[in-house]
């Protein structure tokens, strides 16, 4: 006898900051506190659906959605998209999905979005796994290309970005580059990257992160163990998770270890009764 689907795909038509957005989401319901996933630039919700494949998350509800301009989520005005717009989107999606309090995992762009969201609504967040989300100017090794490799045409910029990523020496960069054209709309890129650089340079992100009242993990690939602020995070009670054989994309380079570390961290932070 065939069983029902393990998760559902849903689409929600929302009005966000003056723009019509059709959000594509994947979710599993349940009684425990949910895990919310915010993907990075050029990625999609599917990066996290494998949460279903790990017994440590059995019965755990989850919500993952494509950010505006990415994956299957449409936005009527791509030029409006920025990190503040993505924060507004996260709030609207959480409200639409009926998610009150939650564990959250955010990667890169999604980590920065989560940071800004949690700064606004810290009481909703049970724990935060930040996978190389921006905390300092040195984190803009991808987004600062909007400054270092400018182009008048967003399509040309994205073409150049893809080619540079294809030849990057860091783990899984070529794999990441191969699908970028299919996962992100070119005209969404300038606003996203410009706001990431602005916030990283002037947004006081580190102090915001260190002041958060809930358990935090900062996850990074071993190729990025050079990040200068890692000792500061450790000294301030942030759990560090270095993922071996990985760079900026542990979900592509070493997912079993990534999921193991997330599960152990969230188990220690759970409030389920």
C-alpha positions in Angstrom: 0.0 0.0 0.0 1.5 3.3 -1.0 2.2 5.8 1.7 1.5 9.6 1.5 4.1 12.1 0.6 6.9 12.8 3.1 6.5 16.5 2.6 4.3 18.9 0.7 5.1 21.6 -1.8 3.1 24.8 -1.5 2.8 28.2 -3.2 1.7 31.3 -1.5 0.9 34.6 -3.2 2.0 37.4 -1.0 2.4 41.2 -1.2 5.8 42.2 0.2 7.0 45.8 0.4 4.9 46.8 -2.6 5.8 43.8 -4.8 3.8 40.7 -5.7 5.7 37.6 -4.7 4.7 34.0 -5.4 6.6 31.9 -2.7 7.4 28.3 -3.4 7.8 26.3 -0.2 8.4 22.8 1.0 7.3 21.7 4.4 6.5 18.9 6.8 4.0 19.4 9.6 4.2 18.0 13.1 3.9 18.8 16.8 7.5 19.5 17.7 9.2 22.8 17.3 10.0 23.3 13.6 13.2 23.9 11.8 13.2 26.7 9.2 15.9 26.8 6.5 17.0 29.9 4.6 19.2 29.1 1.6 22.1 31.0 0.3 22.5 33.0 -2.9 22.2 30.9 -5.9 20.7 27.9 -4.0 17.2 26.7 -3.4 15.0 25.1 -0.8 16.0 21.7 -2.1 19.3 22.0 -0.4 17.5 21.1 2.8 14.8 18.6 2.0 17.3 15.8 2.8 16.5 16.6 6.4 14.0 13.8 5.9 16.8 11.3 5.3 18.4 11.7 8.8 16.9 9.7 11.7 17.9 12.5 14.2 15.2 14.7 12.7 12.4 12.1 12.7 9.1 13.7 13.4 10.6 17.2 13.3 8.5 19.7 11.2 10.5 21.7 8.7 9.9 24.7 6.4 12.2 25.7 3.5 11.3 28.1 0.8 12.9 29.7 -2.3 13.8 33.4 -1.7 12.4 35.9 -4.1 14.3 35.8 -7.4 15.6 32.3 -6.7 14.4 28.8 -7.5 10.6 28.6 -8.1 9.7 31.8 -6.2 8.6 34.7 -8.5 8.9 38.4 -7.8 7.1 40.9 -10.0 9.8 43.5 -9.4 13.3 41.9 -9.1 14.9 45.3 -8.6 13.3 45.6 -5.1 15.1 42.5 -3.8 17.7 43.1 -1.1 18.5 41.7 2.3 15.8 43.9 4.0 13.3 42.7 1.4 14.3 39.1 2.2 13.7 39.8 5.9 10.2 41.1 5.1 9.7 38.0 3.0 10.8 35.7 5.9 8.4 37.4 8.3 5.5 37.1 5.8 6.3 33.4 5.0 6.5 32.5 8.7 3.2 34.2 9.4 1.5 32.6 6.4 2.8 29.1 7.4 1.7 29.7 11.0 5.2 29.3 12.4 5.6 31.0 15.8 8.8 29.8 17.4 11.4 27.9 15.5 15.0 26.6 15.1 16.6 28.2 12.1 19.4 27.3 9.8 20.7 30.0 7.4 23.4 29.7 4.8 25.4 32.7 3.5 22.7 35.1 2.2 20.2 33.2 4.2 22.4 33.4 7.3 22.5 37.2 7.0 18.8 37.3 6.4 18.3 35.2 9.6 20.6 37.4 11.6 18.6 40.5 10.7 15.3 38.7 11.3 16.4 37.4 14.7 17.7 40.9 15.7 14.1 42.2 15.1 12.3 39.2 16.7 14.7 37.4 19.0 11.9 35.8 21.1 10.7 33.7 18.1 14.1 32.0 17.6 15.0 28.9 19.6 18.4 28.3 18.1 20.4 29.6 15.1 22.8 27.6 12.9 24.7 30.2 10.9 26.5 28.5 7.9 29.0 31.1 6.9 26.4 33.9 7.0 28.0 37.4 6.8 29.3 38.8 10.1 32.1 41.1 8.9 33.5 42.7 5.8 35.8 39.8 5.2 32.8 37.6 4.5 32.0 39.4 1.2 34.3 37.2 -1.0 31.3 36.4 -3.2 29.0 39.5 -2.9 31.8 42.1 -3.2 32.3 41.0 -6.8 29.5 43.5 -7.5 32.1 46.2 -6.7 35.3 44.5 -7.9 33.9 43.2 -11.2 31.2 45.7 -12.1 29.0 45.3 -15.2 26.3 47.6 -16.6 24.1 44.6 -17.5 23.0 42.2 -14.8 23.1 39.3 -17.3 26.7 40.1 -18.1 27.6 40.3 -14.4 26.0 36.9 -13.7 27.8 35.3 -16.7 31.1 36.6 -15.3 30.3 35.5 -11.8 29.4 32.0 -12.9 32.7 31.7 -14.9 34.7 32.9 -11.9 33.0 30.4 -9.6 33.5 27.6 -12.1 37.3 28.1 -11.8 37.4 28.8 -8.0 39.8 26.5 -6.1 37.3 25.9 -3.3 35.3 22.7 -2.8 32.1 22.4 -4.8 32.4 25.7 -6.5 32.2 24.3 -10.0 29.1 22.2 -9.0 27.5 25.4 -7.6 28.4 27.4 -10.7 26.8 24.7 -13.0 23.2 25.5 -11.7 23.5 29.2 -11.0 21.9 30.2 -14.2 18.8 28.1 -13.4 18.5 29.0 -9.8 18.7 32.8 -9.7 17.4 35.6 -11.9 20.1 38.0 -13.0 18.2 41.2 -12.2 17.8 40.1 -8.6 21.6 40.0 -8.1 22.7 43.6 -7.9 20.3 44.5 -5.1 21.1 41.3 -3.1 24.9 41.7 -3.4 24.9 45.5 -2.9 22.9 45.2 0.3 25.1 42.3 1.6 28.2 44.4 1.2 26.6 47.4 2.8 25.4 45.5 5.8 28.7 43.6 6.2 30.7 46.9 6.1 28.4 49.1 8.1 25.6 47.0 9.8 27.3 46.1 13.1 26.6 42.5 12.4 29.1 40.9 14.8 27.7 42.8 17.8 24.1 41.9 16.7 25.1 38.2 16.5 27.0 38.1 19.8 24.1 39.8 21.7 21.5 37.2 20.7 20.0 35.4 23.7 19.5 32.0 22.2 22.0 29.2 21.4 24.1 29.9 18.3 26.4 27.7 16.1 28.7 29.1 13.4 29.4 26.5 10.8 32.2 26.9 8.3 34.2 24.7 5.8 37.8 23.9 6.7 38.9 25.9 3.7 37.6 29.0 5.5 39.2 28.3 8.8 41.2 31.5 8.2 38.3 33.7 9.2 39.8 36.1 11.7 36.8 36.3 14.0 36.4 32.6 14.9 38.3 33.0 18.2 36.0 35.9 19.1 32.9 33.8 18.5 34.2 31.0 20.6 35.1 33.4 23.4 31.5 34.6 23.4 29.8 31.3 23.7 29.1 30.5 20.1 29.6 26.9 19.2 31.9 26.4 16.2 31.5 23.6 13.7 34.3 23.1 11.2 33.2 20.8 8.4 36.1 18.9 6.8 36.6 18.6 3.1 34.5 21.6 2.5 34.5 25.3 1.6 31.6 27.7 1.5 29.1 24.9 0.6 29.1 22.1 3.2 25.6 21.0 1.9 27.3 20.0 -1.3 30.8 19.0 -0.2 30.1 17.1 3.1 26.4 16.8 3.9 26.6 13.9 6.3 28.8 15.8 8.7 26.9 19.0 8.2 23.6 17.3 9.2 25.2 15.4 12.1 26.5 18.7 13.6 23.2 20.5 13.1 21.2 17.6 14.7 23.5 17.4 17.7 23.4 21.2 18.2 19.6 21.4 17.9 19.1 18.4 20.3 21.0 20.4 22.9 18.9 23.5 22.3 15.5 21.8 22.1 12.5 23.0 24.1 10.1 20.2 23.0 8.0 18.7 25.8 
